[in-house]
Amino acid sequence: MDNKFKKLADLVNIRSQLKSKGKKVVFTNGCFDLLHSGHIHLFREAKKKGDVFIVAVNDDASVRKIKGTSRPIFPLEERIEILEAIEDIDYLASFSEETPQKIIARLLPDVLVKGGDWKPEEVVGRKEVEEAGGEVVIIPYLEGCSSSDIVKRIFSSVKS
């Protein structure tokens, strides 16, 4: 696949085509600011849940709102380029809101995946996905694999 990054309108069309072919679409989202083995674990496990895996990425402004002014470490263009290299990911999109509510409501994936740091009832888009016949799946969290923790460790090692 040449370019995995798509506009939402294009992804909605792709989703419609996949649905008509009986393909199961899996979706997750996040900042993916500092990629680590926990993310790779999430992507691998998510891909196993269906035929096509879509990842939505917070844009730079929404990362700042969520994580603070020191983030993102890598701008959206670099994060997308890195994610495009991961073969488990079929399509990528970005969103500017603090939550992926809008993109999930438009795509209505068959499987909505989040990491183990989320409780099912907290997952944004859960209601829409379940009402459309889909499911929410929580992938167990890998201990010690948190971008925020990695950033804190880097800063503390610099101060030492």
C-alpha positions as CSV (number, residue, x, y, z in Angstrom):
1,M,0.0,0.0,0.0
2,D,1.6,3.3,-1.1
3,N,-0.1,5.7,1.2
4,K,-2.0,4.5,4.2
5,F,-3.0,8.0,5.3
6,K,-6.5,8.9,4.2
7,K,-9.0,11.7,4.7
8,L,-12.1,10.8,6.8
9,A,-14.4,11.0,3.8
10,D,-12.2,8.6,1.8
11,L,-12.1,6.2,4.8
12,V,-15.9,6.3,5.1
13,N,-16.0,5.2,1.4
14,I,-13.4,2.5,2.0
15,R,-15.3,1.3,5.1
16,S,-18.5,1.0,3.0
17,Q,-16.8,-1.1,0.4
18,L,-15.2,-3.3,3.0
19,K,-18.5,-3.8,4.7
20,S,-20.2,-4.8,1.4
21,K,-17.5,-7.5,1.0
22,G,-18.1,-8.8,4.5
23,K,-14.7,-7.6,5.8
24,K,-14.3,-7.0,9.5
25,V,-12.9,-3.6,10.3
26,V,-10.9,-3.0,13.5
27,F,-10.2,0.5,14.8
28,T,-8.0,2.2,17.5
29,N,-6.8,5.7,18.2
30,G,-4.2,7.5,20.2
31,C,-1.5,10.1,20.2
32,F,1.3,7.6,19.4
33,D,3.8,10.3,20.2
34,L,6.6,8.1,21.3
35,L,6.2,4.6,19.8
36,H,7.2,1.7,22.0
37,S,6.7,-2.0,22.3
38,G,3.3,-1.6,24.1
39,H,2.0,0.1,20.9
40,I,3.4,-2.6,18.7
41,H,1.7,-5.2,20.9
42,L,-1.6,-3.4,20.7
43,F,-1.3,-3.1,16.9
44,R,-0.5,-6.8,16.5
45,E,-3.3,-8.0,18.7
46,A,-5.8,-5.6,17.2
47,K,-5.0,-6.7,13.6
48,K,-5.8,-10.3,14.7
49,K,-9.4,-9.2,15.5
50,G,-10.4,-8.5,11.9
51,D,-9.4,-8.1,8.3
52,V,-8.6,-4.4,8.1
53,F,-7.0,-2.3,10.8
54,I,-7.5,1.5,10.9
55,V,-5.6,3.7,13.3
56,A,-6.6,7.3,14.0
57,V,-4.0,9.7,15.4
58,N,-4.5,12.9,17.4
59,D,-3.2,15.9,15.6
60,D,-0.6,18.1,17.3
61,A,-3.1,20.6,18.9
62,S,-5.2,17.8,20.4
63,V,-2.1,16.1,21.8
64,R,-1.1,19.4,23.5
65,K,-4.6,19.6,25.0
66,I,-4.4,16.1,26.4
67,K,-0.7,15.7,27.3
68,G,0.4,19.3,27.9
69,T,2.5,21.9,26.1
70,S,5.7,19.7,26.0
71,R,4.0,17.2,23.7
72,P,3.9,16.0,21.1
73,I,7.6,15.1,20.9
74,F,7.2,14.3,17.2
75,P,4.9,16.3,15.0
76,L,1.9,14.6,13.3
77,E,3.7,14.2,9.9
78,E,6.5,12.2,11.6
79,R,4.2,10.1,13.6
80,I,2.2,9.2,10.5
81,E,5.4,8.4,8.6
82,I,6.5,6.0,11.4
83,L,3.0,4.4,11.7
84,E,2.9,3.9,7.9
85,A,5.9,1.6,8.2
86,I,4.0,-0.8,10.5
87,E,2.6,-3.6,8.4
88,D,-0.3,-4.5,10.8
89,I,-1.8,-1.0,10.1
90,D,-3.8,-0.8,6.9
91,Y,-5.1,2.8,7.0
92,L,-4.4,5.9,9.0
93,A,-6.3,9.1,9.7
94,S,-5.8,12.1,11.9
95,F,-8.3,14.0,14.0
96,S,-8.2,17.4,15.7
97,E,-10.8,16.8,18.5
98,E,-9.7,15.7,21.9
99,T,-11.6,12.4,21.4
100,P,-12.2,10.3,18.3
101,Q,-16.0,10.4,18.8
102,K,-16.7,11.9,15.4
103,I,-14.5,9.6,13.4
104,I,-15.8,6.5,15.2
105,A,-19.4,7.5,14.7
106,R,-18.7,7.9,10.9
107,L,-16.8,4.7,10.5
108,L,-18.6,2.4,12.9
109,P,-15.9,-0.2,13.0
110,D,-16.8,-3.8,13.8
111,V,-14.2,-3.9,16.5
112,L,-13.1,-0.9,18.6
113,V,-9.8,-1.7,20.3
114,K,-8.1,0.1,23.2
115,G,-5.2,-0.7,25.5
116,G,-5.5,-2.2,29.0
117,D,-5.3,1.2,30.6
118,W,-8.9,1.8,29.5
119,K,-12.0,0.3,31.1
120,P,-14.7,-0.8,28.5
121,E,-17.2,1.7,29.9
122,E,-14.7,4.6,29.5
123,V,-14.0,3.9,25.8
124,V,-15.2,6.8,23.6
125,G,-17.4,5.5,20.7
126,R,-18.4,2.4,22.6
127,K,-22.1,3.2,22.5
128,E,-22.2,3.8,18.7
129,V,-20.1,0.7,17.9
130,E,-22.2,-1.6,20.1
131,E,-25.5,-0.2,18.9
132,A,-24.3,-0.9,15.3
133,G,-23.6,-4.5,16.3
134,G,-19.8,-4.1,16.9
135,E,-17.8,-4.9,20.0
136,V,-15.2,-3.2,22.2
137,V,-12.0,-5.1,22.9
138,I,-9.5,-4.2,25.6
139,I,-6.0,-5.5,24.8
140,P,-4.1,-6.2,28.0
141,Y,-1.6,-3.5,28.9
142,L,2.1,-4.2,28.9
143,E,3.6,-3.1,32.2
144,G,6.2,-0.3,31.9
145,C,5.2,0.6,28.4
146,S,3.8,4.1,28.6
147,S,5.0,7.1,26.5
148,S,4.4,9.4,29.5
149,D,6.5,7.1,31.7
150,I,9.3,7.0,29.1
151,V,9.3,10.8,28.8
152,K,9.5,11.1,32.7
153,R,12.4,8.6,32.7
154,I,14.3,10.5,30.0
155,F,13.8,13.8,31.9
156,S,14.9,12.4,35.2
157,S,18.0,10.8,33.7
158,V,18.9,14.2,32.1
159,K,18.5,15.9,35.5
160,S,20.8,13.3,37.3
